[in-house]
Amino acid sequence: MFLNKHYAQASVAFLRAGRNREAKICDAYLSREKARSISTTANAAKTRAFITAANAFFHCAQDSPPKQVNERLAYYRTAGECYSEARDLKNAGDSYRMAKQYDTAVRTYWEGGCVDEMVEVITRHGNTLDDGLLERLTRVARMYYFKVGFNGRPVSECP
């Protein structure tokens, strides 16, 4: 049932079999399907639904057994996608970083105005980033910090 995207029925079946983790995974997928089905005119409801789905996938990733690394990374990536749909870009960037999707994480952080987080990813994982992206965002971060200053005040106001 799960493979045929009958998530509600699969969840019930997993619960009856005593497989709570798999039931929660089905519920996460069901939440995402519900969020996708909400009309684009109902912006607030759609945002809330994607946040709910993102949180569900994030918890699925955290509950994944240590041996199932690929599954964990996939759930973090899916959580990032749902957070992005909800325009919660800080949490989306965090999820992409946990999924080791560093290019997407730095783009998302920049789009969300999370420059400090973007620079942290660049500093720690710059060798894995696309060279063009790395150069462009490093330049942008330098300009941002020059304009704003490292202590949050514009440079012209520094003593």
N, C-alpha and C positions, 0 to 999 in steps of 0.2 A: 504494500500500500504506500509506503514511504516513497519508493522509487517512482511510483505513478502519481506522486504529488497529492495524495489523499491524506494530508497531514492530520486532520482531525481524527479520522478513523485509525490511522497508524498510532496516534498518541493513546487512544483508548486501548488498543491492542497491547501496546508496550506497558501501559499501566497494569492491565490484567495479568501480564506476564511478570510483573514485578521489576520491570526495567525502567526505573524512574528517569535515569539520565537520558535515555533514548526518547522518552516521552517529552522531556523538556526540549530536546532538539527539535522534535516535531512541532511543539508549540512555538518555538522561535521562528521556524519556517512559516507556520501558519500566520504568525503576527506580521511577518514581512509581506505575505500575500495580501492580507487585509489592508495593510498600509498602502500597497501599490494600487489596490482597487478603489481607494477613496478618491473622489473627484478632486481635480486640481483647484476648483473654486473654494473648497473647504480647506484652506491653507492651514489653519490652526489644528484642525483635527488630523490632517495628514502628517503634520510635524510631530504631534504627540504620538501618533501610531508608529512612525519611524523611530522615534526615541525608544518606545517600548520594545520594538523589534531589535534595535541595536543593543539595548541593555540585556535582552534575552540571549542574543548571540555572544555578547561579552561574557555572560555568566557560563554559557556552554563552553566557551574557550577555557575559562578558569577551571571548570569541572572536568576537563578532558584529562585522561590518564597521562602521566609523564611520558609513556612510551609512544603515544600517538601525537607526535610533534606536528606532522602535516595537518592533521585534523584541527589541532589547536590554532595553527597559523591561518587556516581557512576560516575558522569562526571569527578570529580577530579581524581578518580582512573584510568579511561580510558585515561585521559590526561597524567597521569604518565606512563601508558603503552606505549603511543605513543612517549613521550619524551625518554623513555628507548630504544625503537626501533631506535630512531634517535641518540642515545648515548649522549643525552643532560642530563647527570645524575644529575646535580644540580637542574635543573627544574623538573626532574622526582622525585627526593627526596622531593622537595617542594610540588609537587602535591600529592604524596603519604601521606605526613604529613597532608595536608589539608583534605585528604580523611580518615584520622585517621587510616591509614594502617602503623602503626609505625614500625613494624618489617621490612616491605619492604622498608620503608623510610631510616632506618639506614643502611640496606644492600646497598641500592643504593647510599647513601652518601659516604659510605666507598669505594665502587667500583669506585666512581667518584673522590675520594681524597678530599672530603669535610668533613674533620675531625671535624672542629668547629661545623658545622651543625649537624653532627652525635652525638657529645657530648651534644649539646643542647637538642636533642630529647631524648637521654638517661637520661639526668638530669630531664627533665620535665615529661617524660612518661615511665620511667624505670620500674615502677610497672606493666605496661601492656605488657612489652616485654617478649618474651620467655626467660626463665632463662639461658639456655645454650648460646643463642645469646647475651644476656646482659653481661654475664661473659666474653665471648670471645672478644667482641668488646670493653668492658671497659679495658681489658688487653692490647689490641692493641692500644687503644687511649693513655693509660699511656706510653707505649713504644714509640709511636710517639712523644708525647710531651717531653719525656725525651731526645730523640734524637734531635729534632728540637728546643726545648725550647719554652716557652710561648710567647716570643717576636719575634719569627721568626728566631732567630739566634741559631745555635747549642749551646748546654749547655756548651761545652768546651770554647766557646768564650765569655761567660757571665763574667762581671767584678767581 
